[in-house]
Amino acid sequence: MTDPLVIAVAETPLCILPQLANRHGLIAGATGTGKTITLQVMAEAFSLAGVPVFAADVKGDLSGISQAGTAQPKIVERAKKLKLDDFAFSACPVAFWDVFGQQGHPVRATVSEMGPLLFSRLLNLNDTQAGVLTLVFKIADDNGLLLIDLKDLQAMLKHVGDNARDFQTQYGNISAASIGAIQRGLIGLEQQGGDKFFGEPAMNLDDWIQTDANGHGVVNILAADKLMASPTLYAVFLLWLLSELFERLPEVGDPDKPKLVFFFDEAHLLFTDLPKVLEQKIEQVVRLIRSKGVGIFFVTQSPMDIPEVILGQLGNRVQHALRAFTPKDQKNVHAAAQTFRTNPKLDTEKAITELGVGEALVSFLESSGTPGVVDRALVCPPRSQIGPITTEQRDGIIRNSVVYGVYEKAVDRESAYERLRARVEAEANAQQAQAKASPSLGDWLPNLGLPRSGGGTRQRESLAEAMAKSAARAVGSTVGRQIIRGVLGSLLGGSRR
């Protein structure tokens, strides 16, 4: 049995029980109150217990967890005040990741893995447009066309749009306006860096569930400072990760400690303007993923950022200070206080507005699975470095990683784009071959009852003559040859293309 993880100290140490860490948790508080340090302390504790961790580094200062801390006066004073006799500075094993491949190993997913539901959220599609996108995915699946990167999806959209009438009987109406809206959305997504994220080799989530030679869990840090410039992409990306973990990991029940702990920073972005169907999916994932041995900790400013159904499943809570300058702020403070199990010795609502930096209201699950009584406590100081590391240090860790070289080079194998392009080229070549084999215009004229050359007197131009001359003017171009096959071919009794 893994020892309890000391996170904060009141009159006694306040600990997360590893066997209940997969019951999820919440770190909340206003900006500058110490949420990131609390996250760092929790990540250290899980890593030392042999539990791998994933966390998004939104501000860029979580990378310090890869280096041992130094004896700064405030940290040493805090450790002595909390009587942490075994406190020692140490680093955690770290792997850096980056969707853009600049500050870590590239993280990629295929378009098919993301699926139409998350793509609809990513592109902010309405119900009609989302339905069309679902049909596009379905048509691709039915025809064995792999959707790997954005150009695959763009090619598939063009193919479906160009042949909408052919698909109408089997799949229903496909609106050209919806196709256009999705295509415009993909252009915007590409400009945000989506072309870097979608592709292969796709992320193998097993690479995030690793320990080092000492049995310490690897802390996987996603560089999210640039990703936050596209908040919807950030939120959908993390939701995709949760969904993939849920679908891929086997059932393990309630293990002695989690297989992975997932910190979802800036969690309010996930739930902003969230469609009902996606909210239900998140609720399902949060409710059931604990049986896969995964613990989720949402990090946000206010508990009210989290839907009530999900908030009720977050048993391990750390609440930093909230401000109450406006009536809405006061309402949030009152609501936050109501989410804790009452402590008769503590005015919870008043305490939330009085907490100092590094101080918090803490309630962790007890061994029975019930929430502990809320207590006012000081968060333990981190054992690792506070603040970011240098670029040279980061690069050294990346190059020495066991997965270095696995994801660095993108692979572009044959998929929908290549197959559809080959099909178009084959059709064009066939049309050119048919054009060369077609009779010349001079051979057609007698069949139309027209003279090959002018006689002694000018005759009035008939409709057939006018069409023939118009066709002759266009015959020098490929488009012209296609028009002749379309118009004159029907006059000669041929089939219209």
C-alpha angles and dihedrals in degrees: 000000000000116000119251115271113240109219104158140002130224117155085323133018114281111217140188110227107226093216088059099040090097088067086081132232151215135236110191138169146114121287113287097019097110108271094137093051090050089051089050093050091049092047090051092050093050092046092052088051090056096256118136115229136205120199134164113229100217098168098034096241101099091081089084088080086081091067132060114254125243131235099267113174096241093050094047090047092050092050091051093046091053091045094234096170095176094049113135133158114253142153130236126229105258138192118194122215133183131182088215094046094234105105099026146356110319116261115210138173131183123245089241092055091052091051131197096285096059092038089055089054091046092052094039092235125177122235095270094048091045089053091053091049090052089053090051090055090047093051090049091051093047091052097043094246111151116222105207109142137016095269088058091056092044091051091047092051091051091047093051092044093050092048100035093129091055091054096042097089095052102032106023132241117341112199117221089209091056091048089052093049092051092048091052090049091053091053089054091047091051090053089053090057099268090134087066094051101046113069145059149338084049120211116275104212090204086074088067095054098069140125129204129238090278093054093252118143116250113243108221110206120195114205100230104162092098093034089059089068084075101043095177091054089049094051095044091046092055091044088053089052091053091048092049092050090049094050099042106039119084124238112270102165113214108342125193087256134002123274088221138000115212121201113200105197121195087020093171088076090065094058101039110118089344115178113239094242091057093045088055090050092052091048089052093048093048092047097048106029092078088072086061089059096253123133120201123203116190115209116199144132100257134018086229088071088073121074111253094241091056094039090059090061095055104096101167110065138178115182118191124190123307125198122233105197097130135037089254090053090050090051090052091049091051092047092048091052091052092059092068130081104255121257110202089207094055135063094216097187093051093044093056091065094044101051116122127218109293091017122109149165106252133195121167128178116269123225089267090059094249121123115264122239109274116256136185108241148161116247114236117254116255119256092213132064119295111225135018129319126231124272089247092054091049093049091050092053091048094050093048094049118117090233095050108131095020097093104016097093119057119226122212109193127174110292140140095310094052095043095047091046090051089050092052092048091049091052091048091051091049091051091050091050090050090049092054091049094049119103117262122259090252091060091053097052098074090052087056092051093246126136118249093226137011120274129211097291130046111245126204111269113250125212091257091052092051092050092047092051092047089051091048091055090054098042095095094071133063090237088052092053090051090052091050091051089049101045106027092036090064091048090053092050096258124138117269115239 
